[in-house]
Amino acid sequence: MRFRHPDGSVVHLAYCTNVHPAETLDGVLAQLGAYAEPVRHRLGLDRLGIGLWLAEDAARTLDTDPHALRALRAELTRRGLEVVTLNGFPYRGFGAEEVKYRVYRPDWADPERLHYTLALARILTALLPEDAAEGTISTLPLAWRTSYDGPRAARAGAALAELAGRLDDLAEASGRSVRVALEPEPGCAVETTADAIGPLTGLGHHRVGICVDTCHLATSFEEPHTALAALDAAGVPVVKAQLSAALHAEHPGRPEVRAALSAFDEPRFLHQTRARGECGLLGTDDLGPALAGGTLPDTTPWRAHFHVPLHTPPEAPLTSTLPVLKESLAALVGAERPLTRHLEVETYTWQALPPALRPRDADQLADGIAAELSLARDLLTDHGLKELR
């Protein structure tokens, strides 16, 4: 979906396909017909943007086989789909029965992370629409914190510097610009937008910036306008933003609230949980340890890193952080100029929801994704953006 900002620039809105667990190119091609094109039809669009996730196997195929890459581009065109952004955070296995900490490997201290990201950048230059000014890729925020020591930090910094230079070379060779965005996430070496400022200003390269995920922002209790103003003041570019909402429990000490939260404690993904205490932010790596007690205060609100559908907040006594998403969007696109032109709805947890809330089939999943995009579209037009058909 494309929108004209009041400043005249084009803002892209997509949904992220990491909700579909395809690991191979054949799987990616199949999901375009099973999900993405039906979402486009539900929205009544001639063209729909998707934030494509390519697991390592699919990326390797596309990077080494020009015929396969041309076939993917042709299939996107045939189905009325376009790609200006890729999700390069999960490397492989995102559809596994248990993902948890594995999603953070390889990290930026491992050469394979650089190789994978550069492969994605080369692929993206071939997939970009002819009239798209640039492509973007989101990536993990350096590493999970517990394995990130001084030597690994040095290797990660060197890898990002090499990435920046290689992206410059790619732009010169292809005529297409690609930028990469670190995506702060609770529990990682870069947990908040404030944590990103040091590494990114130290790098000092316009092709490497930040991806603001509004679920992660909310989980860490960051205030959107303050966080984004600090990034702008530091000269850190917001390369892309992911529109998502976290799980919010206003009164976690109440038995009925604990019972409701326990329904979201599932074995597939990490659901980092945070609360603000008197001495600052407190947290656990997952929802289960928070519910077990003894770590987080239960007299102050909790937020859990669980991407809940944008258009259907959980039932009381829980809510979502949709208000934080709305505040973030006002700061991102509501001013005289947009801070970013690539927006991506990223609710990858549909099949991890409590059983009664999960889509029963592909049609219901397509209905839900279309409803999320419809809500996002309304929020954008409320800020004066005009949809381009």
N, C-alpha and C positions, 0 to 999 in steps of 0.2 A: 504494500500500500504506500502511496506517495502523497505528500501534503506540501502545499506551498506555504512557507512561513511568511509573515508580514514583511520580512526584510528581503523577500524575493527568492531565497534559497529553498531547495527541496529537502524535506525531511522524510526519511524512509522508516516505515514500520513493518516489522516482520514477526513471525513466531518461530521459536527455536525448535528444530527437529530432534534435539536430544531427548525429547519425550518418546521418540520411537527408537527401539533398541536395535538398530541395524548396524552390523559390524563390517559388512562387505559391500562392494559396489552394487551387486545384485540386490541386496537388501535396501540400499538407498534408493535405487530405481523403483523398487516395489512400493516403498512408502510414499513416493510422490503420487502414485495413483490411488493408493489406499486411503491416504489422509490429506495431503496438501491440496490436491485438486478439489476434492469434496469440500474442504474448508473454503476455497475460493468460490465455489458455486454457492455455498450458503450465504456468503457475503455479497453476492451479486457483482463480483468484480471480473474485469477482463484480465487483470494482472494482480498476482499476490506475491509479496515478498516472503521468503523463508530464510531464517538464519540457519544455515546448513551445518549439521554436525557430521564430520567425517572421521570415523575411527581410523586408527593407524593403518589397518589392512586396506580399507577403501582409499585412504589418502595415498598410500604407496602405489596402488594400482593406477590411480589417476595421474600421479606425478611421473610415472614411467611409461605410460601407454597413451600416446596422443590420440589414438582412435577411441579409447575409452573416455577420454576427456571430451572429445567432440560429441560422443554419443550422449554424455550427461547433459551437455549444454543444449543439444537438440531436444532431449526429453523435457528439460525445463521449459524451453520455448513452446513445445507442443502442448504442454499442460498449463500454459499461462502463468508460469512461475518465474521469479527472478531472484538472484542472489547478490547482495552487496556486502553481506557479513557472514562470517563463519564463527562457530563456537569451537575454539581450540583448547578448552579446559580439559574435558575428559580425553584420555589417550586411547583407551580401549576398555571394554567390559562394563560400559555404563548400564547395560541392561542385565547384568548378572544378578543372581538372587541376593548376593551381599556385595555391596560396593564399598561403603564405609571409607576407611582411610586409603584404600587403593586408588581412589580418584585423584590423589595428590602425587601419584608416581607416573612417569618420571618427573622430577621437579627441575627447576632451572639450573641446578648444579650438575645435572646429568646431561651429557651431550645429546642424548636422544631427544630431549625436549626441544632443543634448538633445531635439530634436523627435521623433526615433525612440523614445527611451526613454519619453517622456511618452505617445506613442501606445500603446506596449506596456502602460503602466500603465493607461490607459483600457480597453484590451481586456481586461486581466486582471480588472478589477473586474466585467466582465460574464461572465467564464468561471468565476469562483470558485464552488465548491459553496456551497450556502446555509449550511451549518454550518461553513465554514472561517473561522477567525478573521482571517486575513490572507493576502495574496499577496506573493511576492518575485520580484525580477528581478536576475540577475547581469549585470554589465557590465565592460567592459575597464578596467584600472587606470590611468586617465587618458590614457596615450599610450605609444607606443614611445619609448624614452629619447632616441634621437638627434635627434629633432625637437622636443624638449620644452625650450624655453628660458624665460626669465623672462616675456616677454609672453604666451606660450602658457599657461604655468602660471597666470597671472592670469586669463586667459579661462576656463580650465578650472575654477578655483576659483569664479568668478562663476556658471558654468553649474551647478555642483553646488549652490550656494546657491539658485539659482532652482529647481532640481529639488526641493529639500527643501520650499520654500514651495508649489510647485505640487502636490506629493504631499499636503501638508496640505489644500489646497483640494479636491483630489479626494476625500479621505476625508470631508470635511464634506459635499460634494455627493452622493456616492454611498453613504455609510455603509459603505464597504469600505476597509480599510487596505492600502496597498501600500508595501513597502520595497525599496530598491535597494542592491545590494552590489557594491563594487569587488572585482575578483578578481585579487589579486597574481599576476604571472606573470614568469618569468625574462626579462630583457631590457627590461622595461617601466619606466616612470617609477616605478611602485610594483612592485618585484620581489618583496618579502617582506612578511610580516605586520608586521614592525617598520617597514618603509617606509610602511605604511598609517596608522600611529598618528598621525603629525603632521598629514597632510591631514584625517583624519576627526575628530580631536579639535579641530582648528582650525575645522572646519565646525560641530561640536557639535550635530548634529541626529539624533534617534533614528530617522528614516526612511531614513538613509543610513549603511550600515555596510560590513561586509566579507563576502566569500564566500571560504571556505577551501577551496581545491582541494588535495587531498592529494597529487596528482602534483606540482604546482608546489611545495608545501611541501617534499616530499622532494627534488626536483631541486635546490633551494637549500640542502639539508642543514640545514633548520630542525628543531629538536627539538619535537615536537608539544606536549607538556605545557608547556614553557617559552614557546613562542609563544602558545598560547592563554591561559595565565595572564597574560601581558603585555597581551594585548588586553582581558581581563577587568579587570585593574587599571587600565587607561587608560579604561575605560568605553566601549570600541569594541564595538558589538553585532556578533555573528556572525549575520548575517541568514540565510545558508544555507551549506551545505557540499556540495562535489562530491567524491564518492568515486571515486578514480582512483589508478592506480599507474604509476610511472615505470619506465624501463629502468635497471637497475643492473649495472655491470661492476666486479667486485671487483679484477681484475688486468688493467687495460687495456693493459699493456705486453706481454702475451703474444700471440704471433701468432694463436693460435686464438681469442682473445677479440676481437682486432681484426677477424678475418674474420667472427665472429658479429655484431659491431656493424655492420659494413658492410652486412649484409643489411637493416638498419633505416634506412639512409641513403637516403631516397626523396625524390622531387621535389615532393611536394604541400604538406606542412606544414613549418614550422620545428620543429626538434628541438634547442632550446637545450641545451647540454651543460655541466655544471659539475663541478669538482673542488675539494677543499679543499687549498690550499697552505699553506706556512708563514706567509704574510702574509695569509691569508684566502681568500675564495671567488674562484676563477678560472673563466672561462667563454668559450664561443664561442656565436655566434648560431645555429649549426646543427651537426649531427653530422659532416657532411663535413669542415669546417675542423678539428674536433677530431682526426679520424682522419688528416688530412694531417700532423699533428705540429707541434711547435714552440710550441704555445700552452699546452697543459695538461700537467702532470706525469703520467707514466704509471706512477708507483710508488705512487699513491694512487687509491682508487676514483673512478669516473666515474658520473654519473647524467645521463640524457638525458630531455628532455621529450617522451616518446613514450608516450601513454596505452595501456598494454598491458592486455588483458582480465584482469579481476580473478581469475577462476577458473582461468586457465591461464597461469601464469608462463612466460616463455621457457625453452627448454631450456638446460642447462649448455653453456658456461661463464657464461651470463648468468642473472640473476635479475630479479625485480621488487621494487618498494618496498612490497609488500603489508604487511609488518610496520609501516611508517610509517602506512599507512591504519588498521591495527588500533589502534595507539597513539593516533592522532588521534580515532578513534571513541570510545575509552575516555574521552578528555578531553571530547569533545563531548556525549556522552549518558550516560556511566557514573557521573556524580556525582549529588548529590541533586536537582539541576535540570539540564535540558538547556541547553547554551549556544545551541543552535539547534534549531528544530523542522522544518526543511526540509532533506532530504538527497536528493541526486541522483547516481545513477551516470552518469558521463560518459566513456564510451569511444567517441570519435568516429572512431577511427583503424582500425576493422576493415578497411576496404578499402585502407589504407596498410601493413598488415602485410606481411612477406615472403610471396610468392605461396603457398607451401605452407601458410601459417597463415590465409589469408583464407577467409571463408565463400564457398561456391560459388554460393549462391542465397539467396533471401529466407528459406526455411525454416531454413537453417543460421545465418543472422544472427539470426533470432528465437530459435533454440535457444541461441545464445551470450548474447544479452541476458538471456534468462530465467535462465540459469545464473549470470550475474553478480548478478542481483537475488536469487536464491536464496541465494547466499553472503552478500550483504549482510543479508538477512533473518536468517540464522543468527547473524551477528555481533551484530545488535541484540537478539535474544532471549537471547544469552549475557550481555548486560548487564541482563537483567531486564525488558526491554520485552516487552509481550504484543501479538501481532498481533491486529488487529481485523478480523473478517471481515464 
